[in-house]
Amino acid sequence: MSSFLGVPVDAAYHLVSGLTGILTPVLGGLAAVAAIVVFTMAVRLLLMPLSLRALHGQAVQARLAPQLVALRQRYGKQPERLQREMAALYQREGTSVFAGFAPLLLQWPFLSVMYLLFRSPTVGGTANTLLTRDLLGVPLGAHWLSGAGPGSAQGAVFLGLFALLAALCWLSARIGRLMAARPARPATAGLAGRPGLLVRVLPYLTVVIAAFAPLAAGIYLLTSLAWSLGERMYFWRSKAGPLSAPAAAPAAGGSLRSGPADTVLPMTPPGRVSGTTD
């Protein structure tokens, strides 16, 4: 484990272990799973201002996209002029090209700490006892690819986890597309065609990560992704009205553009890979 993250991972381990001990008299064998969920939600709550700021930056980028396309069409052969015009546009809007990215980057260390905690067999030179706990008889340190067949209890638990993750990934990508939808303008109508294969597959990266991670890390990813989805829905409803409103907005010939998918990409490590550690 990286010495840079070793100390915070050790601190997080003691917090989750202590929470597990507190919950054990009430929840019994489910105490460790509940501790993972509660700890993940607590950290995501602390990071929520950064998450909402990132969503705001992404919404601004989506709103400015038609103007940026028009600038590239007009000044595409004048790189220096194009840079000046784009900088002026961002300045007028009080934003920058990094507005939706920088807050996500700041979350990465925190999300990475959680992901490392729930996938590392040792913490601080000692065994990670959290991974010896179980969910429905399946150890939290077990891997889907450890040899158990799909008909076994372990296979059933992992398949259920993957199904929930896939459903959340689909819904998150759907909301992302709705958030990015804007009425088509004459200068940009028809430019936003169907998303490519990579754009359609990328939201499901979290499921792939979970397939190679211990069950404890999969539970963390599921909790973090569900929280991210809740943040998106809260942001959309508070800033842009009902989710169904943009669906009717594109004029004839327009189309929905694919918005940034919430793949929990800190994980490489997740989160939001999402930091790792959504």
C-alpha positions in Angstrom: 0.0 0.0 0.0 1.2 3.5 -0.8 2.8 5.2 2.2 1.0 8.4 1.1 -2.4 6.7 1.7 -1.3 4.3 4.4 -2.0 6.5 7.4 -5.5 7.6 6.4 -6.4 4.0 5.4 -5.3 2.9 8.9 -7.3 5.6 10.5 -10.4 4.7 8.4 -9.9 1.1 9.3 -10.1 1.8 13.0 -13.2 3.9 12.5 -15.0 1.2 10.5 -13.9 -1.5 12.9 -15.1 0.5 15.9 -18.5 1.2 14.1 -18.7 -2.6 13.4 -18.3 -3.3 17.1 -21.0 -0.9 18.1 -23.5 -2.3 15.6 -22.7 -6.0 16.3 -25.1 -6.3 19.3 -27.9 -4.9 17.1 -27.2 -6.4 13.7 -25.1 -9.4 14.4 -23.4 -10.8 11.2 -24.6 -7.8 9.2 -22.7 -5.3 11.4 -19.7 -5.0 9.1 -21.8 -4.5 6.0 -23.8 -1.9 7.7 -20.6 -0.2 8.9 -19.3 -0.1 5.4 -22.5 1.5 4.2 -22.7 4.0 7.0 -19.1 5.0 6.8 -19.3 5.5 3.0 -22.4 7.6 3.3 -20.8 9.7 6.0 -17.7 10.4 3.8 -19.8 11.2 0.8 -21.9 13.6 2.8 -18.8 15.5 3.8 -17.7 15.6 0.1 -21.2 16.6 -1.1 -20.3 20.3 -1.6 -17.5 19.3 -4.0 -19.8 16.8 -5.8 -22.5 19.5 -6.3 -19.9 22.0 -7.5 -18.7 19.4 -10.0 -22.3 18.8 -11.2 -22.8 22.6 -11.6 -19.6 22.8 -13.7 -20.7 20.0 -15.9 -24.1 21.6 -16.4 -22.5 24.9 -17.4 -20.2 23.0 -19.8 -23.3 21.4 -21.4 -25.1 24.7 -21.7 -22.0 26.3 -23.3 -21.4 23.4 -25.7 -23.4 24.9 -28.7 -21.5 28.2 -28.4 -18.1 26.3 -28.2 -19.1 24.3 -31.3 -19.9 27.6 -33.1 -16.6 29.1 -32.1 -14.7 26.1 -33.4 -16.5 26.3 -36.7 -15.8 30.0 -37.0 -12.2 30.1 -35.8 -11.1 26.5 -36.4 -8.3 27.7 -38.7 -7.2 30.4 -36.3 -6.0 28.6 -33.2 -4.9 31.7 -31.3 -8.1 33.6 -32.0 -10.1 30.5 -31.0 -8.4 30.3 -27.7 -9.0 34.0 -27.0 -12.7 33.7 -27.9 -13.1 30.6 -25.8 -11.4 32.2 -22.8 -13.6 35.3 -23.2 -16.7 33.1 -23.2 -15.7 31.3 -20.0 -14.8 34.6 -18.4 -18.2 36.1 -19.3 -19.9 33.0 -17.8 -17.8 33.1 -14.6 -16.5 29.5 -15.2 -13.6 27.6 -16.7 -12.9 24.5 -18.7 -11.9 22.8 -15.4 -15.0 23.7 -13.5 -16.5 20.2 -13.7 -13.3 18.4 -13.3 -11.3 20.0 -10.5 -13.9 19.2 -7.7 -13.9 15.6 -8.7 -10.1 15.5 -8.6 -10.1 16.9 -5.1 -12.3 14.0 -4.0 -10.0 11.4 -5.3 -7.8 10.9 -2.2 -10.8 10.4 0.1 -12.5 7.9 -2.3 -9.2 6.1 -2.9 -8.7 5.7 0.9 -12.1 4.0 1.2 -11.6 1.7 -1.8 -8.2 0.6 -0.6 -9.6 -0.1 2.9 -12.2 -2.4 1.5 -10.0 -4.3 -0.8 -6.7 -4.6 1.1 -6.0 -7.9 2.9 -3.7 -6.1 5.4 -3.9 -2.7 7.0 -1.0 -1.3 9.0 0.9 -4.5 8.8 -2.0 -6.6 10.3 -4.8 -8.6 8.8 -7.9 -6.6 7.7 -10.4 -8.3 10.0 -13.3 -6.5 8.2 -12.8 -8.9 5.3 -13.3 -11.9 7.5 -16.9 -10.8 8.2 -19.6 -12.1 5.8 -22.8 -11.2 3.9 -25.3 -14.1 3.7 -22.4 -16.5 4.5 -20.1 -15.1 1.8 -16.9 -13.6 3.3 -16.4 -9.9 2.6 -12.9 -10.7 1.4 -14.2 -13.2 -1.2 -13.8 -12.5 -5.0 -16.3 -13.4 -7.7 -13.6 -15.1 -9.7 -12.3 -17.2 -6.8 -13.9 -20.4 -8.2 -17.4 -20.5 -6.9 -20.0 -21.2 -9.6 -23.0 -19.0 -10.3 -25.3 -21.5 -8.6 -23.5 -21.3 -5.3 -24.4 -18.8 -2.5 -21.3 -16.8 -3.3 -22.1 -16.7 -7.0 -25.7 -15.6 -6.2 -24.6 -12.8 -3.9 -22.1 -11.4 -6.5 -24.6 -11.7 -9.3 -27.1 -9.7 -7.2 -24.5 -7.1 -6.5 -23.7 -6.8 -10.2 -27.3 -6.5 -11.2 -27.8 -3.7 -8.7 -24.7 -1.9 -9.9 -25.7 -2.3 -13.6 -29.1 -0.8 -12.8 -27.6 2.2 -11.0 -25.1 2.7 -13.8 -27.9 2.7 -16.4 -30.0 5.1 -14.4 -27.0 7.4 -13.8 -26.1 7.5 -17.5 -29.8 8.2 -18.4 -29.9 11.1 -16.0 -26.6 12.4 -17.3 -28.0 12.5 -20.8 -31.1 14.3 -19.6 -29.0 16.8 -17.8 -27.0 17.4 -20.9 -30.0 17.8 -23.2 -30.6 21.2 -24.7 -32.8 22.6 -27.5 -31.0 22.2 -30.8 -29.8 25.4 -32.4 -29.5 26.1 -36.1 -25.7 26.2 -35.9 -25.4 22.9 -34.1 -28.5 20.9 -35.0 -27.6 17.4 -36.0 -24.0 17.6 -34.8 -24.8 15.6 -31.6 -25.5 12.2 -33.1 -25.9 8.9 -31.3 -23.2 8.3 -28.7 -20.4 5.9 -29.7 -19.8 2.5 -28.3 -17.2 3.7 -25.8 -19.6 6.3 -24.4 -22.4 3.8 -24.0 -20.1 1.2 -22.3 -18.1 3.5 -20.1 -20.8 4.0 -17.4 -20.7 0.3 -16.7 -17.0 0.4 -15.8 -18.0 0.1 -12.1 -19.4 -3.3 -12.7 -16.2 -4.5 -14.2 -14.2 -3.1 -11.3 -16.5 -4.9 -8.8 -16.0 -8.2 -10.7 -12.3 -8.1 -9.8 -12.6 -6.7 -6.3 -13.6 -8.3 -2.9 -17.2 -8.3 -1.9 -16.5 -5.5 0.7 -15.2 -3.2 -2.1 -18.3 -4.1 -4.2 -20.6 -3.0 -1.4 -18.7 0.2 -1.1 -19.0 0.8 -4.8 -22.7 0.1 -4.7 -23.2 2.5 -1.8 -21.1 5.2 -3.4 -22.8 4.9 -6.8 -26.2 5.1 -5.2 -25.2 8.2 -3.3 -23.9 9.8 -6.5 -27.1 9.0 -8.3 -29.0 10.7 -5.4 -26.8 13.8 -5.8 -27.5 14.0 -9.5 -31.3 13.7 -8.9 -31.2 16.3 -6.1 -29.1 18.7 -8.3 -31.3 18.3 -11.3 -34.5 18.8 -9.4 -33.2 21.8 -7.5 -31.6 23.5 -10.5 -33.3 22.4 -13.6 -36.9 21.3 -12.7 -38.4 17.9 -13.3 -36.4 15.2 -14.9 -38.9 14.8 -17.7 -38.8 18.5 -18.8 -35.7 18.3 -21.0 -37.0 15.2 -22.9 -39.4 17.4 -24.9 -37.0 20.3 -25.3 -35.0 19.2 -28.5 -36.5 20.7 -31.6 -37.0 18.6 -34.7 -33.7 17.2 -35.9 -32.2 17.7 -32.4 -30.9 14.9 -30.2 -29.9 14.1 -26.7 -26.2 14.5 -26.1 -24.4 12.1 -23.8 -23.5 13.8 -20.6 -20.6 12.8 -18.3 -21.3 9.3 -17.0 -20.9 8.7 -13.3 -18.7 5.6 -13.4 -17.2 6.1 -9.9 -13.9 6.4 -11.5 -11.6 7.2 -8.7 -11.2 3.6 -8.7 -9.1 3.3 -10.7 -9.9 3.4 -7.9 -13.6 4.5 -8.0 -16.6 6.3 -6.9 -17.1 8.5 -9.4 -13.9 6.2 -10.8 -15.9 8.1 -9.6 -12.4 9.1 -6.7 -11.6 5.8 -6.4 -13.3 6.2 -4.9 -16.6 7.4 -5.7 
